[in-house]
């Protein structure tokens, strides 16, 4: 089992008002990963809270969850 933790950052980089939140944000991120018998599976997750930015834009409080699974054959072909 592999565990990883660290920060996630959000910065207002949208090229158009409709493409970004115009907010700065930060929060925790993590990874749970297991590899066994050719299988790799786990979950990548984070949560972001805004702390600065355009006062006329909505507050940001977003959670991201990405489960993943893949299988690598004995001939080194990977399916995911």
HELIX and SHEET records of a PDB file:
HELIX    1   1 UNK A   17  UNK A   19  5                                   3    
SHEET    1   A 5 UNK A   2  UNK A  10  0                                        
SHEET    2   A 5 UNK A  23  UNK A  36 -1                                        
SHEET    3   A 5 UNK A  39  UNK A  53 -1                                        
SHEET    4   A 5 UNK A  61  UNK A  72 -1                                        
SHEET    5   A 5 UNK A  78  UNK A  79 -1                                        
END                                                                             
